[in-house]
């Protein structure tokens, strides 16, 4: 498994997203993923499945130190006192002493950004998380977090797939030496339906999804966290490290870039123009 090294963190480039997974399905998906070799698991307070993720990790038999686990503070939990309580509640649900990465899930402006980041830094200093970061931040918010508040973050988790370029965000992350974690990396069906990707996939004997995931993880500081539940899909998403994309084919995928956003709940920031 390729890993990304950023500020002392070693993050597996391919992980499992767990949004919309719950109950037994979530436990089985995470447990199966770990059995297959996944070592990067992503959850969130908003997902309502931290207990299931923690149970799967405990039952997997995989040493905790081998797993890179992310969770996220939900909107409503950004004031300093609430951030602390919410993180402690997350750890209790997970049945763990610490997570590897704690993120602000969505920037809502409900509390000063500096207050939330300072609270997260204290949680890191106390050993409740190894690293901190943000999610769904635009360039202006990244600038505020790093340049204004001096936050020692390692990543921005954002929607990223062949049809959403994220050029501005990627450029800002490169300036600050940070990584990008791509959620919805298959564009919620856009990848599977695209004719260009289908034609390229036939050439490599792979699926369009496998091609898109390979395109993502080939980027030096990008990790991808596709959601999957079935053993077949979990295995297929992991089966992307036995081929290499030709430069011309990478360019063809690059050329798909547009501004086709599939996640926009209405409370996000003003997205950067692509």
Buried (B, 14 or more C-beta within 10 A) or exposed (E): EEBBEBEEBEBBBBBBBBBEBBEEBBBBBBBBBBEBEBBBBBBBBBBBBBBBBBBBBBEBEBEEEEBBBBBBBBBEBBBBEBBBEBBEEBBEBBEBEBBBBBBBBBBBEBBEBBBBBBBBBEBBEEEBBBBBBBBBBBBBBBBBBBEEBEBBBBBBBBBBBBBBBBEBBBEBBEEBEBBBBBBBBBBEEBBBEBEBBBEBBEEBEBBBBBBBBBBBBBBEBBBBBBBBBEBEBBBBBBBBEEEEBEEEBBEBBEEBBEEBBBBEEEEBBEBBEB
